[in-house]
Amino acid sequence: MSETKGAFWIAHVKVLDEERYGKYAALAGPAIAKHGGTFLARGGRYVQLEGNDRPRNVVARFPSLDAAVACYHSPEYQEALSHAKGASERDLMVVEEA
């Protein structure tokens, strides 16, 4: 029997336009939840030890890597993302649990 591993959606963000990015956040949360995602960290305190500093960091857990990728490509999330483009600098990855 094969066990499906969960996955983490990890975003590092520098917000350039608070108003437009707020529209993204308002739509992204429900889209992520619709695909089984739950937030583990969302804009809290952090310590940058290496690499590029992006002051907003988000970690969401999904039931699988496929669910996280499907969320990203969903019409609901793409609508949200349209508000983030130009309003932020972002790095986003999905990492499967060990």
N, C-alpha and C positions, 0 to 999 in steps of 0.2 A: 504494500500500500504506500503510495507516494503522498507525502505531506506537503501542502502548499505553504510556502514561506511568505511571511508578510514582507512589506517593503516600506522604506522611508523616503518621503519626498522632502528634499532639503533645498531651501532657497536662501540665497544671500542677496540682499536688496539694498540699494541706495535710492531713496525716494527723492525725486527731483520736483515733482508737482503734487503736493499733498491732496488737493481737491480731486484731481483725476485719479490718483492712486487710491483714494478713498472709495471711488466708484468701483474700481477693480476689486478691492477687498470686500465690499458689500456683496458682489456677485460671486466671487471666488469661493467664499466660505460655503454657501449652499451647494455649489457645484462639487466641491471636494466631499462634502458630507453625502451627497447623492451617490457617490462612487465608493462609499465605505470608509472614507478618510476621516481621521480624528486628529486634532491638533495636539501635539505634545509640547511644542514651544512656539510662541508667536510674538516676536518683538520684545522679549524680556531682556534682562541684563545679560551681558556676555563679556568675555575677555578675548581679544584678538591676539593670538600667539604667533601666527605666521600668515603670510599671504595677504591678499587684498582685503582691506577693511570695508565691509558693507554693514551699516549700522542696524539693519533690520534682518533678523534671521528667523526662519520659520522651519519647523519640522512637523510633518504630518505622517501618521502611520496609516497604511492601506493594507487590506487583507492579502494583496499579492502585488508583484511587480506589474503584472498585466492590468490590474485594476487601476493602478496609479497612472500608467501610460494611457489607458483608455480615458481616464478623467481629463488628462491634459488635452487630448484630441477631441473631447466632447464639444458639441455646440455651445453648451452652457459655459464651460471654462474658456473657450475661445472668445466668447462674447466678453467675459470678464477681462481676459488678456488684452483685448483691444483697447481698454482703458489704461493698462499698465505701460503699453508701448509708448515711448517718448516721455512718460511720466516717471520712469525709473530705469536704473541700470540693474540688471538681474543676472544671477547665475542660478540655474535650477538643475537638479539631478535627482534621479530615483536610484536608491541602493537597496538591494535585497538583503533581508536579515540573514545573519549567520546561521 
